[in-house]
Structure formats: structure tokens, C-alpha cells
Amino acid sequence: MKKYIKIGFALFFIGVAFNSCEGTLDVNESEVNFTVQSVSPDLLLAAAIQAPRAQLEVTTSELGSVLMNQWAGDINNVTGGFQDEFRLNITQNFYTSIWQNLYRGMGTYESIINGGDEFSNHKAIARILKSYYFQYIIDLYGDAPYFQALQGGVFLTPVYDDAQTVYAALIDDINLALTTIENSNQYIPVGSEDTVFQGNLDSWVQVANTLKLRILLRQSDVGDLNGQFVGLDNFVTTDAVLNPGYANELNRLNPFWANYGFDVANNPTFDHDFIVPSEYFEKFLKGQAQTDANGNADALPATNINDTRLERFFDPATGVPGNGVTGVIQGATNNNAPDQLSEPGPGLLRGFNQDSYLFTASESFFLQAEAIEKGFITGNAQAMFEAGITASFNLLGIPEDAAAYINSSQNVNRIGWNGSETKIEAIMTQKWIALSGFNAIESFIDFNRTGYPDIPLSLIAERPTRPVRLLYPASEFSTNSANVPSQQTSDAFSDKIFWDVN
């Protein structure tokens, strides 16, 4: 596993910059060493919003980009990169920071929620964000401590709660937040400490509704949830971004830029030079046919549609003529890799002070397209689908290319609405493209629940399928052994999350 000395330091520095009180407490304890009796929720909110961002934006999304065959490593210059990911060597030491840092990052939300009622607007935002991040704990690990977690050390060995029960609790918290915001004029207003919307609670309502839609769709194949979709509307329509004041200073760079871009002296980071496109992602967006992991020619048929988003995701490789974005097959060696490989491009790397993304508009539109197609909400599924594509082009900085792409791909299976035999496959495939580099773990989760998009494994995969979950970290077995469920390595490929019924 290419993991993760450099990123570990980045997470540390970001924590110092945006929450100087963060400690090295375990995941069962509050992130902060003080209580709301000494620090009020309005003073906690800005740091609380930022605390989990680097984990989700960098490590967790990177895992999704690799598992979903979008990113590879520069095998020409780095030996052994992403080997655990490519081999599907999922162990109790695989990406343990996801569990640990998401829990730690959520500690301050609970402190805000436990604050005085006069700060109920702040508490509503904290409930929304806690549900946002906790969903990933459930989606990636299944059963997890919830009701006894984040209690500031009250429960040092919290019990594990049923994943489906936690999902219901997340919806309850979102609903409570929405009810609170409806009565927002009764409480202390939210101001600049809200680094997402600067106190605009109407925008938080849109985020809450979009998150609720995502959570309901996740489990839409499990039981009858139709009643919970009734009246659900008013979703995110523009990118919901956060920016606490990123600057070209040590410890204040945007976390994505700090890992995949350049340092304060404009030197490329290790990951900037290491991350390259997978050949599958490159050729898919070029519309080219390609062989599968077994070497079968044309096993993955061409779309014959050139997608200009590719040149925004990645720069052309040095010295390569024409459309010079060049990737490498996941698991290849430097003996069978192109001499020059592309690096992250201007659609992903926009500047040291670029925004972070809570929700992209494209994800919101694709969620709505799926919900309409499945009959859960009303609307025009095709219009939402095409709005998602347009929003993706906008986000990557080429809005002028969206209409031509939609028109040319309209009748093409997997990427166009009219031509796709299965509309859900088209939605998931376009969502897979749009979220690459932004929140790619969503595509991994979507793949497990829908089976789309159907993409190849690496050349060196030692399992026939992708994992269906991550394993609880080794630290849980040493510090919470009485409660953590027993697991075998094989469970990563067989013990599905409750919503995974495909």
C-alpha cells in the first residue's frame, strides 16, 4: 500500500492550523480537551467543519479512485506503489486512518450538539455534518459504535450498533436539524464561523435534503422506504464548498492541493509526481476500446466519444503528441508502462486556496436522476442526468464542452441516456467520471450497491472481485476487544454492508 507517511504529516499540520486544540486521543474520545462550558458552540463550529475534511478529501477519496480504476501510480519512478490496493490485500492495517480520523474529526460535533439551546442553529449544522461523515463509517465498515461514541471519554469501550439502526438514527438527526432550522429565528444566528455558507441556513437545508436523499437511496433496495421520500425536495443545485481561509502558507494550504499539488515554494509534492491516470480511465474517456485484465482484445468496447474532461483531470504527458494524456494499466511494471505518464491536471488542481467540496452539484443531480428513475421522487430523470454531466464540465472548467458531449453521447450505451440499455448504469458511469478526484469513494460504494460501473480489476488482483467492505482496524481489537465483531480477512469480500443486496 502506498501509505502514508507524507499524508500523515499533512493531516497533522492541517489539524494544527484549523483546530489547534486537537489531541492524539483515541476514537472513543472527544477531539477537543475542553467542554462547551468553557467554549461555546459558535467558537467551535469553524474548526469542527474543517476537522474531518483532509481525511475524506485526500485518503478516502484516493482509495476510491484506485479501487475504481481511475488512478494508478507512476511505476517508472516509484517502486511498489499501490501494491496492496492492486492486489486487493485488505487487512486490519489497510487504510486504518479512515476509521481513526473520521471518528476523531467528528468529536467536536458532539460537543456542539451538547451545547446550550440558544445555539440550536449551530447544533443543527453539527447534526448534519455528523450524519454526513458517519455515513461513511457505516458504508465502509458496517456495524460501528454510534450511540456510545464521541462522548468525551464517558464510554472508553463503546458497544457496536447495528448498521441499519445507525442509518435510521442519521435520518432522525437530519430531520431534527431541518426542524430546528425551520425555527431558526428563535436562536443565536450563525455567522462567519460557518465556513461553508456564512450562516445561510437555507443552503444548509439543501445539503441536509441531499444527504437524506443519498442515505435513503443507499438502502432503497432494503425494505419499503417509499414513505420517507414523500415531500423530499429542495436539493443542492450549485457546488456546496467550504473554505476556512486556505492560503499559500505552511499549514494553511487546501488539503487536496497540499497532497497532490505544490508546496508553499511551488515545488511539486511526491503525490503530484506519483499519481497518474489508469489506462482504463484514460482510454474510457478517449472513447477507445481496450483489453481486459486477461488480455482479451475489445473485451471493453469503445464508446467512440472523446470526453474532454480527461484533459482537465490530467495534464498531457511530456513529449506525447496529440491528445497526450497517458495512463498505465493498474499493476503493470516499468517494463510494460509508457515512458511518459500524465500528472494531475488543472481541473483538480486549481490553486493553493481552492475550495473543498461538501457536495458537488453533479452528485446532487445524479442522486436525483436515480431517485426519479426508481420512482421515489417526481421529475425528469433524463434532465437531471444531463444536468449532472453539465455540472461536471462546469466544475472542471470547461462549460463550453458540455452540450456537444451530451449531444454526441446521447445514443451511446453506458454514457448516454437514450442509448443506455440500463439507465442506472448510465447514471453510475457518469457519476463515476464526475466524482473522480473529488469524492471517488462514492463510486466504490455505489458499485457495491448497484454493480455499476462494471470495470476491470488490476493485472495483479489476487481476488476475483472488489472488496465489499473494509476491515475494522487492528487498534479496535487491542483497545475495544470486548465489543468489536470478530473478522477474518475473507470477510472483506463476503460480509456485505446491510444495503448491499446485488
Phi, psi and omega per residue, in radians:
M1 nan 2.335 3.059
K2 -1.383 1.522 -2.823
K3 -2.762 2.088 -0.086
Y4 -2.937 0.786 -3.076
I5 -0.980 -0.831 -3.078
K6 -1.107 -0.802 -3.132
I7 -1.149 -0.610 3.099
G8 -1.022 -0.757 3.094
F9 -1.146 -0.651 3.133
A10 -1.091 -0.762 3.132
L11 -1.101 -0.662 3.131
F12 -1.113 -0.822 -3.095
F13 -1.144 -0.662 3.114
I14 -1.130 -0.698 3.108
G15 -1.070 -0.701 3.116
V16 -1.137 -0.706 -3.055
A17 -1.200 -0.714 -2.971
F18 -1.871 -0.162 3.092
N19 -2.711 1.422 -3.000
S20 -1.140 -0.203 -3.124
C21 -1.630 0.042 -3.118
E22 -1.140 2.370 3.114
G23 -1.905 -3.018 3.095
T24 -1.795 0.721 -3.107
L25 -1.294 2.734 3.111
D26 -1.300 3.027 -2.996
V27 -1.209 -0.177 -3.136
N28 -1.549 -0.062 -3.045
E29 -2.018 2.827 3.111
S30 -1.108 2.596 3.115
E31 -1.196 -0.370 -3.038
V32 -2.037 2.733 -3.036
N33 -1.726 0.251 -3.137
F34 -2.283 3.053 -3.111
T35 -2.100 2.971 3.116
V36 -1.204 -0.173 3.040
Q37 -1.210 -0.472 -3.135
S38 -1.842 -0.420 3.135
V39 -2.325 2.176 -3.064
S40 -1.389 2.739 -3.079
P41 -0.991 -0.574 -3.135
D42 -1.145 -0.541 3.107
L43 -1.398 -0.322 3.136
L44 -1.543 -0.390 -2.884
L45 -1.106 -0.793 -3.064
A46 -1.036 -0.809 3.117
A47 -1.165 -0.622 -3.136
A48 -1.149 -0.671 3.113
I49 -1.084 -0.692 -3.042
Q50 -1.420 -0.467 -2.898
A51 -0.908 -0.837 -3.091
P52 -1.539 -0.013 -2.935
R53 -1.068 -0.856 -3.056
A54 -1.045 -0.654 -3.141
Q55 -1.075 -0.854 -3.098
L56 -1.273 -0.710 -3.025
E57 -1.278 -0.510 -3.069
V58 -1.867 -1.382 -2.960
T59 -1.123 -0.833 -3.058
T60 -1.177 -0.750 3.112
S61 -1.179 -0.643 3.101
E62 -1.062 -0.738 3.098
L63 -1.007 -0.763 3.109
G64 -1.096 -0.720 -3.131
S65 -1.126 -0.570 3.141
V66 -1.415 -0.826 -3.125
L67 -1.112 -0.484 -3.119
M68 -1.734 0.385 2.953
N69 0.974 0.818 3.017
Q70 -1.913 -0.635 -3.110
W71 -1.991 2.632 2.994
A72 -2.398 -3.087 3.129
G73 -1.974 2.666 -3.139
D74 -1.270 1.536 -3.073
I75 -1.179 -0.306 3.134
N76 -1.258 -0.422 -3.036
N77 -2.176 -0.201 -3.122
V78 -2.285 2.190 3.133
T79 -1.603 2.271 2.996
G80 1.497 0.134 -3.121
G81 -1.177 2.376 3.079
F82 1.063 0.443 -3.093
Q83 -1.162 -0.728 3.105
D84 -1.114 -0.714 3.127
E85 -1.117 -0.797 -3.113
F86 -1.197 -0.642 3.138
R87 -1.387 -0.207 -3.047
L88 1.077 0.789 3.121
N89 -1.558 1.352 -3.059
I90 -1.573 2.016 -3.113
T91 -2.257 -3.095 3.081
Q92 -1.286 -0.075 3.076
N93 -1.917 0.225 -3.084
F94 -1.576 1.995 3.093
Y95 0.904 0.814 -3.111
T96 -1.147 -0.374 -3.118
S97 -1.144 -0.393 3.125
I98 -1.071 -0.910 3.113
W99 -1.072 -0.903 -3.002
Q100 -1.154 -0.817 -3.032
N101 -1.407 -0.484 3.025
L102 -1.176 -0.747 3.089
Y103 -1.083 -0.845 -3.125
R104 -1.056 -0.720 -3.114
G105 -1.144 -0.429 -3.114
M106 -1.536 -0.084 -3.055
G107 -1.022 -0.692 -3.098
T108 -1.224 -0.463 3.089
Y109 -1.026 -0.744 -3.124
E110 -1.152 -0.625 3.088
S111 -1.110 -0.697 3.105
I112 -1.164 -0.782 -3.124
I113 -1.051 -0.545 3.138
N114 -1.488 0.075 -3.129
G115 -1.317 -3.097 -3.090
G116 -1.182 2.663 -3.089
D117 -1.105 -0.424 3.119
E118 -1.131 -0.298 3.105
F119 -1.773 0.504 -3.050
S120 -1.098 -0.488 3.049
N121 -1.117 -0.726 3.087
H122 -1.147 -0.677 3.120
K123 -1.116 -0.642 3.113
A124 -1.086 -0.766 3.101
I125 -1.095 -0.732 3.130
A126 -1.099 -0.684 3.115
R127 -1.117 -0.718 3.129
I128 -1.092 -0.820 -3.094
L129 -1.218 -0.648 3.083
K130 -1.059 -0.756 3.107
S131 -1.136 -0.675 3.131
Y132 -1.007 -0.878 -3.069
Y133 -1.416 -0.576 -3.124
F134 -1.173 -0.484 3.090
Q135 -0.987 -0.649 -3.123
Y136 -1.220 -0.595 3.041
I137 -1.016 -0.821 -3.124
I138 -1.200 -0.774 -3.076
D139 -1.132 -0.486 -3.097
L140 -1.756 -0.436 -3.043
Y141 -2.123 -0.343 -3.090
G142 1.495 -2.381 3.138
D143 -0.937 2.464 -3.095
A144 -2.791 2.739 3.048
P145 -1.102 2.229 3.115
Y146 -2.295 -1.076 -3.020
F147 -1.204 -0.504 3.090
Q148 -1.779 0.017 -3.120
A149 -1.474 2.808 3.018
L150 1.087 0.515 -3.059
Q151 -1.788 0.440 3.041
G152 1.122 0.582 3.094
G153 1.567 0.028 3.122
V154 -1.126 -0.726 3.101
F155 -2.014 1.725 -3.097
L156 -1.320 -0.411 3.071
T157 -2.241 1.332 -3.035
P158 -1.188 2.553 3.107
V159 -1.283 2.749 3.101
Y160 -1.563 2.344 -3.129
D161 -1.829 2.610 3.125
D162 -1.048 2.311 -3.038
A163 -1.022 -0.756 -3.117
Q164 -1.173 -0.601 3.069
T165 -1.146 -0.717 3.098
V166 -1.102 -0.735 3.102
Y167 -0.974 -0.764 3.109
A168 -1.092 -0.653 3.119
A169 -1.181 -0.607 3.090
L170 -1.109 -0.755 3.091
I171 -1.089 -0.720 3.109
D172 -1.050 -0.745 -3.141
D173 -1.148 -0.696 3.097
I174 -1.107 -0.771 3.123
N175 -1.088 -0.698 3.098
L176 -1.114 -0.715 3.105
A177 -1.077 -0.742 3.141
L178 -1.121 -0.723 3.106
T179 -1.113 -0.707 3.119
T180 -1.070 -0.790 -3.105
I181 -1.141 -0.548 3.072
E182 -1.036 -0.505 -3.131
N183 -1.902 0.527 -2.945
S184 -1.097 -0.458 -3.097
N185 -1.210 -0.120 3.109
Q186 -1.469 -0.180 -2.956
Y187 -2.134 2.929 3.092
I188 -1.020 2.264 -3.131
P189 -1.140 2.705 3.030
V190 -1.665 2.402 -3.106
G191 -2.146 -2.339 -3.042
S192 -1.200 -0.240 3.064
E193 -1.147 -0.296 3.009
D194 -1.464 1.692 -3.059
T195 -1.439 0.126 3.058
V196 -1.755 -1.003 -3.034
F197 -2.133 0.118 3.096
Q198 0.924 0.687 3.053
G199 1.572 0.072 3.096
N200 -1.375 1.703 -3.057
L201 -1.269 -0.407 3.061
D202 -1.067 -0.639 3.105
S203 -1.219 -0.606 3.072
W204 -1.158 -0.557 3.049
V205 -1.074 -0.738 3.115
Q206 -1.099 -0.732 3.095
V207 -1.095 -0.778 -3.128
A208 -1.074 -0.759 3.132
N209 -1.158 -0.676 3.121
T210 -1.181 -0.708 3.082
L211 -1.123 -0.732 3.100
K212 -1.062 -0.728 3.095
L213 -1.065 -0.754 3.139
R214 -1.084 -0.791 -3.119
I215 -1.139 -0.709 3.125
L216 -1.174 -0.716 3.122
L217 -1.137 -0.617 3.128
R218 -0.936 -0.730 -3.025
Q219 -1.861 0.351 -3.013
S220 -1.220 -0.259 3.079
D221 -1.654 0.105 -3.107
V222 -2.089 1.819 3.118
G223 1.349 -3.130 -3.099
D224 -1.724 1.862 -3.133
L225 -1.928 0.143 -3.045
N226 -0.905 -0.720 -3.096
G227 -1.090 -0.505 -3.110
Q228 -1.344 -0.286 3.087
F229 -1.476 -0.279 -3.048
V230 -1.049 2.218 3.113
G231 1.355 0.020 -3.112
L232 -1.352 2.054 3.129
D233 -2.761 -2.881 3.113
N234 1.058 1.161 -3.079
F235 -1.737 3.008 3.077
V236 -1.036 2.285 3.117
T237 -2.099 -0.282 3.020
T238 -2.241 2.739 -3.091
D239 -0.961 2.203 3.084
A240 -1.577 1.848 -2.994
V241 -1.987 2.752 3.009
L242 -2.266 2.528 3.139
N243 -2.719 1.814 -3.093
P244 -1.436 0.132 -3.090
G245 1.931 0.746 3.086
Y246 -0.992 2.464 -3.093
A247 -2.637 2.847 -3.130
N248 -1.432 1.090 3.127
E249 -2.372 2.652 3.111
L250 -0.962 2.290 3.123
N251 1.321 0.053 -3.120
R252 -2.146 0.119 3.082
L253 -1.214 2.595 2.960
N254 -0.934 2.357 -3.032
P255 -1.075 -0.629 3.105
F256 -1.159 -0.802 3.106
W257 -1.074 -0.734 -3.097
A258 -1.099 -0.471 -3.131
N259 -1.671 -0.667 -3.026
Y260 -1.967 -0.028 -3.097
G261 -1.929 -1.903 -2.997
F262 -2.458 2.707 3.094
D263 -1.451 -3.088 -3.059
V264 -1.143 -0.345 3.086
A265 -1.642 0.170 3.114
N266 1.191 0.467 3.010
N267 -1.568 2.390 3.123
P268 -1.129 2.455 3.104
T269 -1.326 2.930 3.067
F270 -0.998 -0.815 -3.094
D271 -1.188 -0.507 3.066
H272 -1.038 -0.721 -3.131
D273 -1.440 -0.372 -3.067
F274 -1.527 -0.700 -3.049
I275 -1.305 2.200 3.105
V276 -2.358 2.845 3.092
P277 -1.273 2.569 2.938
S278 -1.242 2.650 3.111
E279 -1.104 -0.581 3.139
Y280 -1.107 -0.819 3.138
F281 -1.112 -0.766 3.120
E282 -1.002 -0.923 -3.058
K283 -1.241 -0.577 3.102
F284 -1.062 -0.796 -3.120
L285 -1.296 -0.384 3.007
K286 -1.407 -0.164 3.135
G287 1.400 0.352 -3.044
Q288 -1.701 2.612 3.008
A289 -1.260 2.772 3.130
Q290 -2.717 2.836 3.130
T291 -1.483 2.741 3.083
D292 -1.566 -3.030 -3.071
A293 -1.120 -0.339 3.121
N294 -1.617 0.075 3.113
G295 1.432 0.228 -3.136
N296 -1.331 2.031 -3.127
A297 -1.152 2.435 3.100
D298 1.060 0.341 3.099
A299 -1.190 -0.449 3.123
L300 -2.015 1.608 -2.933
P301 -1.108 2.666 -3.128
A302 -1.293 2.559 2.949
T303 -1.549 -0.370 -3.100
N304 1.077 0.391 3.092
I305 -2.063 2.079 3.099
N306 -1.412 2.184 -3.108
D307 -1.844 1.905 -3.058
T308 -1.226 -0.120 3.045
R309 -1.091 -0.423 -3.126
L310 -0.976 -0.753 -3.101
E311 -1.294 -0.128 3.011
R312 -1.645 -0.567 3.041
F313 -1.207 -0.669 -3.070
F314 -2.448 2.545 3.061
D315 -1.333 2.680 2.993
P316 -1.048 2.535 3.083
A317 -1.274 2.551 -3.113
T318 -1.045 2.239 3.034
G319 1.370 0.127 3.137
V320 -1.705 2.123 -3.068
P321 -1.300 2.872 3.066
G322 1.186 -2.476 3.079
N323 -1.318 1.579 -2.884
G324 -1.490 0.152 3.055
V325 -1.139 2.150 -3.011
T326 -2.294 2.203 3.123
G327 -2.007 -3.079 -3.121
V328 -2.358 2.526 3.106
I329 -1.092 2.302 3.084
Q330 -1.039 2.200 -3.134
G331 1.627 -0.034 3.089
A332 -1.216 2.839 3.029
T333 -1.856 3.019 3.142
N334 -1.242 -0.092 3.058
N335 -1.407 -0.380 -3.130
N336 -2.247 0.528 3.078
A337 -1.916 2.613 3.033
P338 -1.011 2.634 -3.116
D339 -1.151 -0.627 -3.119
Q340 -2.091 2.353 -3.111
L341 -2.196 2.667 -3.096
S342 -1.400 2.787 3.107
E343 -2.121 2.904 -3.121
P344 -0.901 2.405 -2.981
G345 -1.817 -3.044 -2.975
P346 -1.253 -0.272 3.063
G347 -1.293 -0.483 3.094
L348 -1.652 -0.639 -3.082
L349 -1.908 1.691 -3.057
R350 -1.836 -0.252 3.111
G351 2.678 2.811 -3.089
F352 -1.086 -0.416 -3.122
N353 -1.873 0.402 -3.141
Q354 -1.118 2.705 -3.133
D355 -1.253 2.724 2.883
S356 -1.709 2.773 -2.997
Y357 -2.084 2.059 3.035
L358 -1.382 -0.861 2.970
F359 -2.426 2.329 2.926
T360 -1.507 2.633 3.091
A361 -1.054 -0.617 -3.115
S362 -1.083 -0.746 3.118
E363 -1.084 -0.738 3.129
S364 -1.041 -0.774 -3.135
F365 -1.160 -0.680 3.124
F366 -1.190 -0.634 3.051
L367 -1.067 -0.758 3.133
Q368 -1.148 -0.698 3.120
A369 -1.042 -0.754 3.120
E370 -1.131 -0.776 -3.108
A371 -1.122 -0.670 3.106
I372 -1.200 -0.788 -3.122
E373 -1.050 -0.603 3.139
K374 -1.512 -0.039 3.069
G375 1.456 0.272 -3.110
F376 -1.458 -0.584 3.073
I377 -2.307 2.876 -3.125
T378 -1.610 2.774 3.119
G379 2.472 -2.987 -3.116
N380 -1.869 1.835 -3.058
A381 -1.087 -0.725 -3.134
Q382 -1.111 -0.720 3.129
A383 -1.088 -0.719 3.105
M384 -1.165 -0.707 3.097
F385 -1.009 -0.844 -3.111
E386 -1.256 -0.528 3.034
A387 -1.129 -0.636 3.094
G388 -1.113 -0.722 3.093
I389 -1.128 -0.813 -3.140
T390 -1.036 -0.757 3.132
A391 -1.103 -0.595 3.098
S392 -1.144 -0.793 3.080
F393 -1.077 -0.705 3.117
N394 -1.064 -0.811 -3.102
L395 -1.082 -0.626 -3.110
L396 -1.459 -0.053 3.026
G397 1.595 0.307 3.119
I398 -2.314 1.027 -3.107
P399 -1.053 -0.467 -3.102
E400 -1.200 -0.250 -3.089
D401 -1.667 -0.170 -2.978
A402 -1.136 -0.863 -3.035
A403 -1.086 -0.734 -3.134
A404 -1.133 -0.689 3.124
Y405 -1.139 -0.808 -3.142
I406 -1.052 -0.731 -3.133
N407 -1.146 -0.775 -3.079
S408 -1.280 -0.479 -3.096
S409 -1.661 -0.025 -2.999
Q410 -0.899 -0.707 -3.045
N411 -1.838 0.345 -3.080
V412 -1.775 2.254 3.137
N413 -1.064 2.444 3.087
R414 1.464 -0.516 -3.091
I415 -2.100 -0.255 3.140
G416 -2.025 2.571 -3.043
W417 -1.155 -0.925 -3.062
N418 -1.163 -0.623 -3.048
G419 -1.506 -0.142 -3.058
S420 -1.476 2.208 3.132
E421 -1.158 -0.595 3.127
T422 -2.154 1.978 -3.061
K423 -1.113 -0.636 3.130
I424 -1.105 -0.632 3.079
E425 -1.094 -0.743 3.125
A426 -1.093 -0.760 3.128
I427 -1.068 -0.824 -3.094
M428 -1.195 -0.573 3.132
T429 -1.215 -0.783 3.110
Q430 -1.192 -0.578 3.079
K431 -1.167 -0.672 3.080
W432 -1.023 -0.747 3.101
I433 -1.164 -0.866 -2.995
A434 -1.125 -0.595 -3.060
L435 -1.605 -0.020 3.117
S436 -1.029 2.159 -3.141
G437 1.434 -0.235 -3.141
F438 -1.796 -0.964 3.068
N439 -2.691 1.087 -2.984
A440 -1.190 -0.286 3.113
I441 -1.113 -0.428 3.067
E442 -1.041 -0.689 -3.130
S443 -1.192 -0.618 3.060
F444 -1.118 -0.767 3.125
I445 -1.160 -0.751 3.102
D446 -1.055 -0.681 3.123
F447 -1.067 -0.743 -3.121
N448 -1.155 -0.551 -3.098
R449 -1.592 -0.396 -3.080
T450 -2.062 -0.391 -3.042
G451 1.478 0.064 -3.130
Y452 -2.149 2.618 -0.114
P453 -1.352 2.618 3.138
D454 -1.464 1.841 -3.057
I455 -2.252 2.736 -3.042
P456 -1.313 2.752 2.975
L457 -1.443 3.042 3.118
S458 -1.254 2.936 3.120
L459 -1.091 -0.483 -3.001
I460 -1.940 0.295 3.130
A461 -1.027 2.292 -3.122
E462 -1.735 0.108 3.058
R463 -2.256 2.667 -3.114
P464 -1.390 -0.244 -3.112
T465 -2.429 2.848 3.055
R466 -1.233 2.792 3.084
P467 -1.185 2.687 3.084
V468 -1.759 -0.070 -3.128
R469 -2.918 2.949 2.913
L470 -1.727 2.757 3.121
L471 -1.583 2.587 3.079
Y472 -1.020 2.440 -3.081
P473 -1.178 2.710 -3.128
A474 -1.001 -0.536 -3.130
S475 -1.073 -0.541 3.120
E476 -1.185 -0.622 -3.124
F477 -1.284 -0.355 3.111
S478 -1.647 -0.471 -3.073
T479 -1.912 -0.311 -3.111
N480 -2.398 0.741 -2.987
S481 -1.104 -0.471 -3.111
A482 -1.245 -0.338 -3.031
N483 -2.034 -0.513 -3.065
V484 -1.156 2.294 3.134
P485 -1.105 2.510 3.087
S486 -1.167 2.431 -3.136
Q487 -2.457 2.580 2.972
Q488 -1.928 2.791 3.114
T489 -0.984 -0.656 -3.112
S490 -1.123 -0.365 -3.132
D491 -1.092 -0.462 3.119
A492 -1.073 -0.338 -3.085
F493 -2.004 -0.019 -3.073
S494 -2.321 -0.484 -3.059
D495 -1.570 1.528 -2.983
K496 -1.291 2.656 2.961
I497 -1.133 2.638 -2.942
F498 -0.982 -0.526 -3.094
W499 -1.456 -0.108 -3.042
D500 -1.540 1.664 -3.099
V501 -2.052 0.137 -3.112
N502 -1.432 nan nan
